[in-house]
Amino acid sequence: MSLSTHILDTALGRPAANVSLTLSQLVGATWQEIGSARTDADGRCKTLLGDHLLQPSTYKIRFNTAEYFHDMRITSIYPYVDVAFTVADPGQHYHIPLLLTANGYTTYRGS
């Protein structure tokens, strides 16, 4: 069906805009990049799949956070955050949000 994500900077209490994202699919033992995009002004992205169809597989979203923190003049130990997840039923919507601070992050399956 579809895949989306968003990033909320919980320390600042606002969306993380213009963060570079890449989507990779695990094929055998190798990650293959299949899409890239940036978060919009609301910290959201719905275009990572591009023309690809969601399949039963394992995927990984790389949130490239170094540039975001640099632009915000914030020191962080996380240059990127990788979130791997398994799609069991491609007929469902998969929303993979990231709650982010310079010193920690969490993720969950959203709706």
C-alpha positions as CSV (number, residue, x, y, z in Angstrom):
1,M,0.0,0.0,0.0
2,S,2.1,2.9,1.2
3,L,5.0,4.1,3.4
4,S,5.4,7.4,5.2
5,T,7.5,8.9,7.9
6,H,7.9,12.1,9.9
7,I,10.5,13.5,12.3
8,L,9.6,15.5,15.4
9,D,12.4,17.3,17.2
10,T,11.1,16.8,20.7
11,A,13.7,19.0,22.3
12,L,12.6,22.0,20.3
13,G,8.9,21.0,20.1
14,R,8.6,21.2,16.3
15,P,9.0,19.2,13.1
16,A,12.4,18.6,11.7
17,A,12.2,20.0,8.2
18,N,14.5,19.4,5.2
19,V,16.1,16.3,6.6
20,S,17.6,14.0,3.9
21,L,16.2,10.4,4.0
22,T,17.1,7.2,2.1
23,L,15.1,4.1,1.8
24,S,16.9,0.7,1.3
25,Q,15.6,-2.8,0.9
26,L,17.4,-5.9,2.2
27,V,18.0,-8.2,-0.8
28,G,19.8,-11.4,0.4
29,A,22.5,-10.0,2.7
30,T,22.8,-6.6,1.0
31,W,21.0,-3.3,1.4
32,Q,19.9,-1.8,-1.9
33,E,18.9,1.9,-1.9
34,I,15.5,2.3,-3.6
35,G,14.5,5.8,-2.8
36,S,15.5,9.2,-1.3
37,A,13.7,12.4,-0.4
38,R,13.7,15.2,2.2
39,T,11.2,15.9,4.9
40,D,8.8,18.8,4.1
41,A,8.2,21.9,6.3
42,D,6.0,19.7,8.6
43,G,8.8,17.1,9.0
44,R,6.8,14.6,6.9
45,C,7.7,12.5,3.9
46,K,5.4,10.3,1.8
47,T,7.6,9.9,-1.3
48,L,10.4,7.5,-0.3
49,L,9.0,4.6,-2.3
50,G,8.9,6.6,-5.5
51,D,7.6,4.3,-8.2
52,H,8.5,1.1,-6.2
53,L,5.7,-1.0,-4.8
54,L,5.8,-2.0,-1.1
55,Q,6.7,-5.7,-0.9
56,P,7.0,-8.2,1.9
57,S,10.6,-7.5,2.8
58,T,12.9,-5.8,5.3
59,Y,13.5,-2.1,4.7
60,K,15.6,0.6,6.3
61,I,15.1,4.3,6.5
62,R,18.3,6.3,7.1
63,F,17.5,9.7,8.6
64,N,20.6,11.8,7.9
65,T,20.5,13.9,11.0
66,A,24.1,15.4,10.9
67,E,23.1,18.2,8.5
68,Y,20.0,19.0,10.4
69,F,21.8,19.4,13.7
70,H,24.6,21.4,12.0
71,D,22.1,23.8,10.5
72,M,20.5,24.2,13.9
73,R,23.9,24.8,15.5
74,I,23.3,21.8,17.8
75,T,26.0,19.3,18.8
76,S,24.8,15.7,18.4
77,I,26.5,12.3,18.6
78,Y,24.1,10.9,16.0
79,P,25.2,11.6,12.4
80,Y,22.4,9.5,11.2
81,V,19.7,7.2,12.5
82,D,18.9,3.9,10.8
83,V,15.5,2.3,11.4
84,A,15.0,-1.2,10.0
85,F,11.5,-2.7,9.8
86,T,9.8,-5.6,8.3
87,V,6.8,-5.4,6.0
88,A,4.7,-8.5,6.4
89,D,1.5,-7.3,4.7
90,P,2.1,-4.8,1.9
91,G,-1.6,-4.1,1.8
92,Q,-1.3,-2.1,5.0
93,H,0.1,1.4,5.5
94,Y,3.5,1.6,7.2
95,H,4.2,4.9,9.0
96,I,7.6,5.0,10.7
97,P,8.1,8.2,12.7
98,L,11.2,9.4,14.5
99,L,11.2,11.4,17.7
100,L,14.6,13.1,17.8
101,T,16.8,15.1,20.1
102,A,20.6,15.7,19.9
103,N,21.1,13.1,22.7
104,G,18.5,10.4,21.9
105,Y,15.8,9.2,19.7
106,T,12.9,6.7,19.6
107,T,10.7,5.3,16.9
108,Y,7.4,3.4,16.7
109,R,4.9,2.2,14.2
110,G,2.4,5.0,13.7
111,S,-0.8,5.2,11.8
